[in-house]
Amino acid sequence: MAVTALYVHVPFCAHKCRYCDFDSRSFALCDLDAALDSYFEQLYARLDSFGDAGALAQVRTVYIGGGTPSLAGERLVKLARRISMWCKPVEFTCEANPESLTAELATALAEAGVTRISLGVQTLDNTELAAIGRIHDANRALAAIATVKDAGLDVSCDLMCGLPGQTAASWRSTLDGVLAAAPHHVSVYPLTLEEGTPLYRMACRDESLEPDEDFQASCMDAGRERLGAAGYHPYEVASYALDGHECAHNIAYWTGQGYLGLGRSAAGMLDDEDFDRLAGLFPGVSSRGDAYRVRLVQRDDDATAFEAEYLSQREAVAEDLMLACRMTRGVASDLLARAACVIPTGELAAACDRALELGLATWVPETLGIHEGPFTSADVIAGHVRARLAPTHLGWLDGNVLFELFWDLA
């Protein structure tokens, strides 16, 4: 199976946010240029190695994330051009922060083949932005959305709920302000406090900073209602899109497709055939043995150190089932049939039945009007009925319980 998705990590920020535990570095302005130059030269070399090996020819989606890729300026444009020399993606996303995205950069990225910008908006309340350490304000965020659209690019906005000081009224105001700006895609994430981050340490001293899960659930509900009313359909746990503007790159992750990761801390996932073909590009990584899937994480700037996780066929199928539960459509009957070739049907049916019993999922016929009357999980798994196991509202809000039911099948 050819690799169809490419992720590139740019681990640099002007200022690291208080909640962030991603791999990113901030430098004094006098040191930033040299650090960026060195890192991007290593990215170009790594990219060319994969291109020379024929690994990029079938890539359909590209995502440059961070960090703050837009901080790199013209280097980011050069990287986009270099990627476009090796593949012709139908979707090409770059992450950006409002304070470092200019009209000139957006236009240059569009000319280099980029099709989509993902903006870290988070909130349109300036007090909340300051509380989480963001360095843009609401006006700059809204201006950035307009800038991306003026360049002819799709724009996605990331929003967060459960922020320190956030209220139901301020959350509604953020939703209304973003909807008025009319992006093509919106992602809504509940804030999590990651150990070791400044916000985590602050919350250890002041419990009022800890996110309230009930409040976050109400924000997620309000977001789903407001976004849905405005024409944004939910297609994944945190993702809403106007028709035709779903993020194809993220869908590749959630549907078990192979992807490459370039840059420090970037993750990739290869099936057995692709790993065997490209193993020479991952120095120090052991052979896969009888593993069905290999997950790889680059651990340094110059691609000499990697971590590898080896998944059996059963583990890979359990992962596919779990990730399918993130999608609004849920687990298709074809995936269940494939899973039944690896996982005993009794265990698979029991997991489906437990999801139904807990109210986390429901059966939705894939072909309307054909299957009259009741049917069981075993009927679907055996192929007698074509139906998908779709998350309910509770399964959406309490997804971790649903995910665990299927990952436990590994």
TAGISUL-V291918 format. One record per backbone hydrogen bond with DSSP energy under -0.5 kcal/mol. CO is the residue of the C=O (numbers start at 0). NH is the residue of the N-H. Records with the same first field share a line. If there is no record, write none. Layout:
CO->NH + NH
This chain:
3->59 + 60
4->259
5->62
6->261
7->64
8->10
9->11 + 66
10->24
11->67
12->26
16->19
17->198
21->23
24->12
27->30 + 31
28->32
30->34
31->35
32->36
33->37
34->38
35->39
36->40
37->41
38->42
39->43
40->44
41->45
42->46
43->47
44->48
45->49
46->50
47->51
48->52
49->54
50->53
55->58
59->89 + 90
60->5
61->92
62->7 + 64
63->94
64->9
67->70
68->71
69->72
71->74
72->75 + 76
73->77
74->78
75->79
76->80
77->81
78->82
79->83
80->84
81->84 + 85
82->85 + 86
90->61
91->114 + 115
92->63
93->117
94->69
95->119
96->99 + 100
97->100
99->101
101->105
102->106
103->107
104->108
105->109
106->110
107->111
108->113
109->112
114->153
115->93
116->118 + 155
117->95
118->120 + 157
120->122
121->159
123->125
124->128
125->129
126->130
127->131
128->133
129->132
131->17 + 18
136->140
137->141
138->142
139->143
140->144
141->145
142->146
143->147
144->148
145->149
146->150
147->152
148->151
153->116
154->183 + 184
155->118
156->186
157->120 + 121
158->188
160->190
162->165
166->170
167->171
168->172
169->173
170->174
171->175
172->176
173->177
174->178
175->179
176->180
177->181 + 182
178->181
183->241
184->156
185->239
186->158
188->160
191->193
193->196
196->200
197->201
198->202
199->203
200->204
201->204 + 205
205->208
206->209
210->212
211->215
212->216
213->217
214->218
215->219
216->220
217->221
218->222
219->223
220->224
221->225
222->226
223->227
224->228
225->229
226->231
227->230
230->232
232->234 + 240
234->327
235->238
237->187
238->234 + 235
239->185
240->232
241->244
245->247
246->250
247->251
248->252
249->253
250->254
251->254 + 256
252->255
257->3 + 4
258->268
259->6
261->8
262->265
265->297
267->295
268->258
269->293
270->274
271->275
272->276
273->277
274->278
277->280
278->281
281->284
287->290
291->271
292->310
293->269
294->308
295->267
296->306
297->264
299->302
304->298 + 299
306->296
308->294 + 310
310->291 + 292
311->315
312->316
313->317
314->318
315->319
316->320
317->321
318->322
319->323
320->324
321->324
322->325 + 326
323->326
325->236
326->329 + 390
329->331
330->388
331->335
332->336
333->337
334->338
335->339
336->340
337->340
338->341 + 342
343->346 + 347
344->348
345->349
346->350
347->351
348->352
349->353
350->354
351->355
352->356
353->357
354->359 + 360
355->358
359->391
361->389
363->387
365->367
366->369 + 370
369->371
375->379
376->380
377->381
378->383 + 384
379->382
384->386
385->365 + 366
387->363 + 389
388->330
389->361
391->395
392->396
393->397
395->398
397->400 + 401
398->402
399->403
400->404
401->405
402->405 + 406
403->407
405->408
406->409
